[in-house]
Every structure is written in structure tokens, then in C-alpha cells.
Amino acid sequence: MFHQAHPRISKGYLLLDTAAHAPVAPRWAATQAPWVIGLVGRLLELLPTERRALLHNDMQPFKGTGDIHLNRLMADASHTTLRAWLMVYRGIAQYDGVAALRTMTQPVWVVVGEEDTVFTVEDSQVIHSHIPGSKLITVPGANHIIVVNNPEIVERLILDFIRDSMIFDEPERVSAAVDRNQPAQKP
């Protein structure tokens, strides 16, 4: 969505556990029953906009959990407004980024957890197929919450992407940072 709005600002993209369009169930609702999306939108306007918690959601207790974990989802929702949280899901239901993907000329790495059940390896292959020159990376054993369960690998991928794509003007500084942050496990 950022690329759609500002196609020339970014020097590169690392797309992590995402998809070119909404997952099947939300996409079905958006296309087959758009009135549901409209109704949800109207209901969301009635909800309060104040945050219910001002502290960052501590994800440590959820390390090692699967893609769909009710307590984690409730913790996410409790650290923002319910309205904002639901609006994100409404936006996902209506999203189709294929046209934007096709216009990406910057370096792009598409990263997906091998066991991701929210945005699958196949979803990432679709993204990869729409972006000429992109690189597809599948992280063995990782699921959708790769940032929580595999933070060292994500950090390494970010640093590798910065170094390999040369998107910054100071390659020596990036290479030094990459060398200092060697994780125990590399994808």
C-alpha cells in the first residue's frame, strides 16, 4: 500500500509474511458480500477511539505459539483501540496489491515462514512472480509470527537485505553491523 501511494520514495522492500491480496475468507466477504464490509465500517464508527492500554504489547509470553492464538490476538487488540484493530482487518479484506507489485523496480525480498498458515508459501510465490528480479526466501520451520518466534533470523535478513541491495550509501557501516550480528542459525 505504501508503494502504491509513494512508488518512488522507497529504495527497497523486504516483504515479510504478506500476500498480494486478501486471504480467501476476507476476500470472499469483500467480493461476495460487500455489504458486510460496509456494515462493519458503520459499526466501527460507533466505537470509542481511545486506546485501552498505553504500553507496548509484550510478545515474549507468545514466543513459540502458532499462527492463530486467541490470547495473542486479544493481547494485540487490547493494546490499541478495538476500532483501529478491526479497521486493519477490514482493510486486509479489501486489499489487492497485484498492480502495485508489478510496478516495483526497487530491490525486493519476499520472506515467508515455511509453516505460515495465514499468508502461505504459495502466497509469497505469487508476490515473487509479480515482481521482476525479486528474491524469494522461505524460512524453514517458521510460521506467520516469524518476528516473535525467529527474531534473530529476521534481524539477519534485514541486515543482509540492506547489505546485498546496497540501498544505503555507507556499505562499510552496514557490513560491519552485519558482521557483529551473526545469529546462531541462518536461513
JOVENLIN-V749565 format. One record per backbone hydrogen bond with DSSP energy under -0.5 kcal/mol. NH is the residue of the N-H (numbers start at 1). CO is the residue of the C=O. If there is no record, write none. Layout:
nh=NH co=CO
nh=NH co=CO
//
This chain:
nh=5 co=1
nh=6 co=2
nh=9 co=6
nh=10 co=6
nh=13 co=107
nh=15 co=13
nh=15 co=109
nh=16 co=14
nh=17 co=15
nh=17 co=111
nh=22 co=95
nh=27 co=23
nh=28 co=24
nh=29 co=25
nh=30 co=26
nh=31 co=27
nh=32 co=28
nh=33 co=28
nh=33 co=29
nh=36 co=33
nh=37 co=33
nh=38 co=34
nh=39 co=35
nh=40 co=36
nh=41 co=37
nh=42 co=38
nh=43 co=39
nh=44 co=40
nh=45 co=41
nh=46 co=42
nh=46 co=43
nh=47 co=43
nh=47 co=44
nh=52 co=80
nh=58 co=56
nh=59 co=57
nh=62 co=59
nh=63 co=60
nh=65 co=62
nh=69 co=67
nh=73 co=69
nh=74 co=70
nh=75 co=71
nh=76 co=72
nh=77 co=73
nh=78 co=74
nh=79 co=75
nh=79 co=76
nh=80 co=77
nh=83 co=48
nh=85 co=81
nh=86 co=82
nh=87 co=83
nh=88 co=84
nh=89 co=85
nh=90 co=86
nh=91 co=87
nh=92 co=88
nh=93 co=89
nh=94 co=90
nh=95 co=91
nh=95 co=92
nh=97 co=20
nh=101 co=97
nh=102 co=98
nh=103 co=99
nh=103 co=100
nh=104 co=101
nh=107 co=11
nh=109 co=13
nh=110 co=135
nh=111 co=15
nh=111 co=109
nh=112 co=137
nh=114 co=139
nh=115 co=142
nh=116 co=113
nh=120 co=118
nh=124 co=120
nh=125 co=121
nh=126 co=122
nh=127 co=123
nh=128 co=124
nh=129 co=125
nh=130 co=126
nh=130 co=127
nh=131 co=127
nh=131 co=128
nh=132 co=130
nh=134 co=131
nh=135 co=108
nh=137 co=110
nh=137 co=135
nh=139 co=112
nh=139 co=137
nh=140 co=138
nh=142 co=139
nh=146 co=143
nh=146 co=144
nh=148 co=145
nh=149 co=145
nh=150 co=146
nh=154 co=150
nh=155 co=151
nh=156 co=152
nh=157 co=153
nh=158 co=154
nh=159 co=155
nh=160 co=156
nh=161 co=157
nh=162 co=158
nh=163 co=159
nh=164 co=160
nh=165 co=161
nh=166 co=162
nh=167 co=162
nh=171 co=169
nh=174 co=170
nh=175 co=171
nh=176 co=172
nh=177 co=173
nh=178 co=174
nh=179 co=175
nh=180 co=176
nh=181 co=177
nh=181 co=178
nh=182 co=179
nh=183 co=181
//
